């Protein structure tokens, strides 16, 4: 749905934006999602939430995108646990499919920051599974930025409770999603290397890192 293309030449993920990348037609069929395993559905939806989370503090955010993201978080909070309980619940599948689309629209409209930089680094250099990497890092990257811009990330805290970072942490845990990078076979040495790569070309972020 977006004009964004991710590529990984020589183990370093890069992104580019071109109008020609956007597909001419996308067909959404909620019935096809009924075959998607629950774990993959959950981590993919958490990946979508990451798009919304970074939209809230993006320097080029706008009221329309923020409204879509707020609605998406409410729907995810309500329907994603239902999907875990009953994977064949068509209402949950339909709602989460719709708000995932909302979050992908946000991704195509505003810039991403620290969270996506780290996920791109881990995916490019260590070939970690995309959605699971997003699921694991999401609470931590949000908590990191919340220190600097709690007012911008307040919509996340309002939906998930507590602080934005802690609320997402509890939400991820309740869904049974992976929570540790060691679950992706990463070692402490890998994390040191990832940090070195990430700070070489950092994305703009509301809280400096490096």
Secondary structure as the mmCIF struct_conf table of DSSP 4:
data_model
#
loop_
_struct_conf.conf_type_id
_struct_conf.id
_struct_conf.beg_label_comp_id
_struct_conf.beg_label_asym_id
_struct_conf.beg_label_seq_id
_struct_conf.end_label_comp_id
_struct_conf.end_label_asym_id
_struct_conf.end_label_seq_id
BEND BEND1 UNK A 3 UNK A 3
STRN STRN1 UNK A 4 UNK A 9
TURN_TY1_P TURN_TY1_P1 UNK A 10 UNK A 11
STRN STRN2 UNK A 12 UNK A 17
HELX_RH_3T_P HELX_RH_3T_P1 UNK A 19 UNK A 21
BEND BEND2 UNK A 22 UNK A 22
BEND BEND3 UNK A 24 UNK A 24
HELX_RH_AL_P HELX_RH_AL_P1 UNK A 30 UNK A 33
TURN_TY1_P TURN_TY1_P2 UNK A 34 UNK A 35
BEND BEND4 UNK A 36 UNK A 36
HELX_RH_AL_P HELX_RH_AL_P2 UNK A 38 UNK A 56
TURN_TY1_P TURN_TY1_P3 UNK A 57 UNK A 57
TURN_TY1_P TURN_TY1_P4 UNK A 59 UNK A 60
HELX_RH_AL_P HELX_RH_AL_P3 UNK A 63 UNK A 85
TURN_TY1_P TURN_TY1_P5 UNK A 87 UNK A 88
HELX_RH_AL_P HELX_RH_AL_P4 UNK A 90 UNK A 109
BEND BEND5 UNK A 110 UNK A 110
HELX_RH_AL_P HELX_RH_AL_P5 UNK A 114 UNK A 126
HELX_RH_AL_P HELX_RH_AL_P6 UNK A 130 UNK A 146
TURN_TY1_P TURN_TY1_P6 UNK A 147 UNK A 148
TURN_TY1_P TURN_TY1_P7 UNK A 150 UNK A 152
BEND BEND6 UNK A 153 UNK A 153
HELX_RH_AL_P HELX_RH_AL_P7 UNK A 154 UNK A 160
BEND BEND7 UNK A 161 UNK A 163
HELX_RH_AL_P HELX_RH_AL_P8 UNK A 164 UNK A 175
TURN_TY1_P TURN_TY1_P8 UNK A 176 UNK A 176
HELX_RH_3T_P HELX_RH_3T_P2 UNK A 181 UNK A 184
TURN_TY1_P TURN_TY1_P9 UNK A 185 UNK A 185
HELX_RH_AL_P HELX_RH_AL_P9 UNK A 188 UNK A 200
TURN_TY1_P TURN_TY1_P10 UNK A 201 UNK A 201
HELX_LH_PP_P HELX_LH_PP_P1 UNK A 202 UNK A 204
BEND BEND8 UNK A 206 UNK A 207
#
